[in-house]
Amino acid sequence: MPHTLLVVDDEPAARYAIRRAFEPEYRVVEAGAVAEARERLQAERPALVLLDYNLPGEDGMVLLREIGHTPEAPVVIMLTAHGSERVAVEAMKAGAYD
């Protein structure tokens, strides 16, 4: 069975593109917001999370801080179209892989 990848992005087109790029090597599950991602994390136990920074409600950094340093945390890669060096450093300190 392939590893599970969780894609957290509020843009359906972005989730679709990532799904197409990673299947069938990964089993891809999706979430459009942090609350939904929390549910998917518990239910699916993904090996990898592609996490958008800009999300409705809570931003991706909130979720990263929650899971970034937990035992058996998945690898988290932050995604953003509006990045900055400050955001990148903050994400790495919070536990992002890249």
Solvent accessible surface area in square Angstrom, and as a share of the most:
residue,aa,sasa,rsa
1,M,202,0.90
2,P,61,0.39
3,H,127,0.56
4,T,15,0.09
5,L,0,0.00
6,L,0,0.00
7,V,0,0.00
8,V,0,0.00
9,D,11,0.06
10,D,54,0.28
11,E,98,0.44
12,P,87,0.55
13,A,77,0.60
14,A,34,0.26
15,R,41,0.15
16,Y,125,0.48
17,A,58,0.45
18,I,28,0.14
19,R,67,0.24
20,R,165,0.60
21,A,76,0.59
22,F,62,0.26
23,E,69,0.31
24,P,111,0.70
25,E,121,0.54
26,Y,61,0.23
27,R,83,0.30
28,V,7,0.04
29,V,19,0.11
30,E,42,0.19
31,A,1,0.01
32,G,17,0.16
33,A,29,0.23
34,V,2,0.01
35,A,61,0.48
36,E,59,0.27
37,A,0,0.00
38,R,76,0.28
39,E,109,0.49
40,R,74,0.27
41,L,18,0.09
42,Q,137,0.61
43,A,80,0.62
44,E,48,0.21
45,R,182,0.66
46,P,10,0.06
47,A,43,0.33
48,L,21,0.10
49,V,0,0.00
50,L,13,0.06
51,L,0,0.00
52,D,15,0.08
53,Y,38,0.14
54,N,62,0.32
55,L,17,0.08
56,P,73,0.46
57,G,83,0.80
58,E,71,0.32
59,D,49,0.26
60,G,0,0.00
61,M,3,0.01
62,V,48,0.28
63,L,1,0.00
64,L,0,0.00
65,R,130,0.47
66,E,77,0.35
67,I,21,0.11
68,G,14,0.14
69,H,136,0.61
70,T,60,0.35
71,P,125,0.78
72,E,178,0.80
73,A,35,0.27
74,P,25,0.16
75,V,67,0.39
76,V,2,0.01
77,I,45,0.23
78,M,25,0.11
79,L,56,0.28
80,T,51,0.30
81,A,95,0.74
82,H,142,0.64
83,G,49,0.47
84,S,55,0.36
85,E,144,0.65
86,R,157,0.57
87,V,12,0.07
88,A,55,0.43
89,V,71,0.41
90,E,44,0.20
91,A,4,0.03
92,M,102,0.46
93,K,156,0.66
94,A,11,0.09
95,G,25,0.24
96,A,7,0.05
97,Y,150,0.57
98,D,101,0.53
